[in-house]
Amino acid sequence: MNLITFQLRTRQRDEIVDLTAKVADAIRQSGVTDGLAVVYCPHTTAGIAINENADPDVKRDVLRRLNELYPWDHPHDRHAEGNTAAHLKAMTVGSSQTVIVSGGRPLLGTWQGVYFCEFDGPRERKVWVKIIGDSRS
């Protein structure tokens, strides 16, 4: 079965963790040469994104702008856990991304990486990767 689970521990409330190498390893281990890899986050206060992986300022800027849009403390939020901002950020980013698999590798743009986006850490988290496609003969 080509379903892989990654465990990770985030260290901050808001954090973006590069999963690109783990996704590439999962594809290699699956034996799939051409198909799709669905990277899915089973948490309501975190998400999966594909974005630039060359300049670390992009991650900082994204987190800063999301915090501007969804401040942690808002006088009208009623959610008992107090993490409404994390839920909104996760809904904005989304819970999954689909990556094309070609030649046994993720087909990403020159500057792209696959990221786990934490919005309510630090926490123990998991990510599921489902790889679908044609295997090597």
TORBAKE-905026 format. One record per residue (C-alpha): x, y, z; residue in three letters. Coordinates in steps of 0.1 Angstrom, whole numbers, plus 5000, padded with zeros to 4 digits. Example, Ala and Ser with C-alpha at 12.3 -4.5 7.8 and 13.67 -1.06 7.14 Angstrom:
2
@c1:5123; c2:4955; c3:5078; type:ALA
@c1:5137; c2:4989; c3:5071; type:SER
END
This chain:
137
@c1:5000; c2:5000; c3:5000; type:MET
@c1:5014; c2:5034; c3:4991; type:ASN
@c1:5002; c2:5053; c3:5021; type:LEU
@c1:5030; c2:5068; c3:5042; type:ILE
@c1:5026; c2:5085; c3:5076; type:THR
@c1:5051; c2:5111; c3:5088; type:PHE
@c1:5053; c2:5121; c3:5124; type:GLN
@c1:5067; c2:5155; c3:5132; type:LEU
@c1:5070; c2:5178; c3:5163; type:ARG
@c1:5065; c2:5215; c3:5158; type:THR
@c1:5083; c2:5239; c3:5181; type:ARG
@c1:5064; c2:5271; c3:5177; type:GLN
@c1:5028; c2:5283; c3:5175; type:ARG
@c1:5033; c2:5294; c3:5139; type:ASP
@c1:5058; c2:5274; c3:5119; type:GLU
@c1:5064; c2:5262; c3:5083; type:ILE
@c1:5083; c2:5229; c3:5080; type:VAL
@c1:5099; c2:5218; c3:5048; type:ASP
@c1:5086; c2:5183; c3:5038; type:LEU
@c1:5100; c2:5182; c3:5003; type:THR
@c1:5127; c2:5156; c3:5010; type:ALA
@c1:5103; c2:5134; c3:5030; type:LYS
@c1:5078; c2:5134; c3:5001; type:VAL
@c1:5105; c2:5126; c3:4976; type:ALA
@c1:5117; c2:5097; c3:4998; type:ASP
@c1:5082; c2:5084; c3:5001; type:ALA
@c1:5078; c2:5084; c3:4964; type:ILE
@c1:5111; c2:5066; c3:4959; type:ARG
@c1:5101; c2:5040; c3:4985; type:GLN
@c1:5067; c2:5034; c3:4968; type:SER
@c1:5083; c2:5024; c3:4935; type:GLY
@c1:5058; c2:5046; c3:4916; type:VAL
@c1:5074; c2:5062; c3:4886; type:THR
@c1:5045; c2:5081; c3:4872; type:ASP
@c1:5014; c2:5093; c3:4890; type:GLY
@c1:5003; c2:5115; c3:4918; type:LEU
@c1:5013; c2:5121; c3:4954; type:ALA
@c1:4986; c2:5136; c3:4977; type:VAL
@c1:5001; c2:5152; c3:5008; type:VAL
@c1:4974; c2:5155; c3:5034; type:TYR
@c1:4972; c2:5171; c3:5069; type:CYS
@c1:4946; c2:5154; c3:5092; type:PRO
@c1:4945; c2:5184; c3:5116; type:HIS
@c1:4922; c2:5214; c3:5118; type:THR
@c1:4948; c2:5239; c3:5129; type:THR
@c1:4975; c2:5231; c3:5104; type:ALA
@c1:4978; c2:5227; c3:5066; type:GLY
@c1:4999; c2:5218; c3:5036; type:ILE
@c1:5013; c2:5243; c3:5011; type:ALA
@c1:5035; c2:5244; c3:4980; type:ILE
@c1:5056; c2:5275; c3:4978; type:ASN
@c1:5091; c2:5289; c3:4974; type:GLU
@c1:5119; c2:5271; c3:4991; type:ASN
@c1:5149; c2:5292; c3:4981; type:ALA
@c1:5145; c2:5323; c3:5003; type:ASP
@c1:5136; c2:5318; c3:5040; type:PRO
@c1:5121; c2:5353; c3:5042; type:ASP
@c1:5091; c2:5340; c3:5022; type:VAL
@c1:5081; c2:5317; c3:5051; type:LYS
@c1:5085; c2:5345; c3:5076; type:ARG
@c1:5066; c2:5369; c3:5054; type:ASP
@c1:5037; c2:5344; c3:5049; type:VAL
@c1:5034; c2:5338; c3:5086; type:LEU
@c1:5035; c2:5375; c3:5094; type:ARG
@c1:5008; c2:5383; c3:5068; type:ARG
@c1:4986; c2:5355; c3:5080; type:LEU
@c1:4990; c2:5368; c3:5116; type:ASN
@c1:4980; c2:5403; c3:5103; type:GLU
@c1:4948; c2:5388; c3:5087; type:LEU
@c1:4940; c2:5365; c3:5116; type:TYR
@c1:4952; c2:5379; c3:5149; type:PRO
@c1:4954; c2:5354; c3:5177; type:TRP
@c1:4934; c2:5376; c3:5201; type:ASP
@c1:4902; c2:5390; c3:5186; type:HIS
@c1:4874; c2:5404; c3:5209; type:PRO
@c1:4846; c2:5387; c3:5189; type:HIS
@c1:4861; c2:5351; c3:5188; type:ASP
@c1:4840; c2:5327; c3:5208; type:ARG
@c1:4857; c2:5294; c3:5203; type:HIS
@c1:4863; c2:5279; c3:5238; type:ALA
@c1:4899; c2:5267; c3:5230; type:GLU
@c1:4909; c2:5303; c3:5220; type:GLY
@c1:4925; c2:5292; c3:5187; type:ASN
@c1:4901; c2:5305; c3:5161; type:THR
@c1:4930; c2:5322; c3:5143; type:ALA
@c1:4947; c2:5288; c3:5138; type:ALA
@c1:4915; c2:5274; c3:5123; type:HIS
@c1:4911; c2:5303; c3:5099; type:LEU
@c1:4948; c2:5301; c3:5088; type:LYS
@c1:4944; c2:5263; c3:5082; type:ALA
@c1:4913; c2:5269; c3:5061; type:MET
@c1:4931; c2:5295; c3:5041; type:THR
@c1:4962; c2:5273; c3:5034; type:VAL
@c1:4942; c2:5241; c3:5029; type:GLY
@c1:4945; c2:5206; c3:5042; type:SER
@c1:4963; c2:5190; c3:5011; type:SER
@c1:4983; c2:5194; c3:4980; type:GLN
@c1:4987; c2:5171; c3:4950; type:THR
@c1:5021; c2:5167; c3:4934; type:VAL
@c1:5027; c2:5151; c3:4900; type:ILE
@c1:5051; c2:5122; c3:4901; type:VAL
@c1:5073; c2:5118; c3:4871; type:SER
@c1:5104; c2:5096; c3:4867; type:GLY
@c1:5100; c2:5085; c3:4903; type:GLY
@c1:5103; c2:5120; c3:4917; type:ARG
@c1:5080; c2:5149; c3:4926; type:PRO
@c1:5075; c2:5172; c3:4897; type:LEU
@c1:5080; c2:5206; c3:4913; type:LEU
@c1:5090; c2:5240; c3:4899; type:GLY
@c1:5126; c2:5252; c3:4903; type:THR
@c1:5118; c2:5272; c3:4935; type:TRP
@c1:5090; c2:5251; c3:4949; type:GLN
@c1:5089; c2:5230; c3:4981; type:GLY
@c1:5062; c2:5211; c3:5000; type:VAL
@c1:5055; c2:5225; c3:5034; type:TYR
@c1:5036; c2:5216; c3:5066; type:PHE
@c1:5021; c2:5248; c3:5080; type:CYS
@c1:5016; c2:5248; c3:5118; type:GLU
@c1:4993; c2:5274; c3:5133; type:PHE
@c1:4986; c2:5261; c3:5168; type:ASP
@c1:5019; c2:5246; c3:5181; type:GLY
@c1:5040; c2:5233; c3:5194; type:PRO
@c1:5024; c2:5199; c3:5189; type:ARG
@c1:5029; c2:5164; c3:5178; type:GLU
@c1:5016; c2:5162; c3:5142; type:ARG
@c1:5012; c2:5137; c3:5114; type:LYS
@c1:5011; c2:5140; c3:5076; type:VAL
@c1:4997; c2:5113; c3:5053; type:TRP
@c1:5011; c2:5109; c3:5018; type:VAL
@c1:4991; c2:5087; c3:4994; type:LYS
@c1:5010; c2:5078; c3:4962; type:ILE
@c1:4990; c2:5066; c3:4932; type:ILE
@c1:5003; c2:5055; c3:4899; type:GLY
@c1:5023; c2:5032; c3:4878; type:ASP
@c1:5052; c2:5013; c3:4894; type:SER
@c1:5085; c2:5002; c3:4880; type:ARG
@c1:5084; c2:4968; c3:4862; type:SER
END
